[in-house]
Amino acid sequence: MKLANNFSAWLLLKGGMPQGSWLGPLTFIILIDNLELSCSTHKYVDDTTFTEILLPGQTSQMAGCINELHHWSLANNMQINKQKTK
């Protein structure tokens, strides 16, 4: 903010959306719209799920998908809540 010739310092605000409001899920969907990973991605309201189908003898590629998600989250300034992640 500027008042006369004086500028205030930047301040990091920590906040969220009210639980149960329609604004939270809408904002989340807008923020993750560009999330495109190499595995199947399912986006629904305020949740995102990754899946893969493995045939016998195939190796899972999920670790690579999680790595992509980590890089995407850093690039988009989104913090992953590790307590809610399986």
Secondary structure, DSSP 8 states (H G I E B T S, - for coil): -EETTEE-----------TT-SHHHHHHHHHTTT---SSEEEEETTEEEEE----TT----HHHHHHHHHHHHHHTT----GGG--
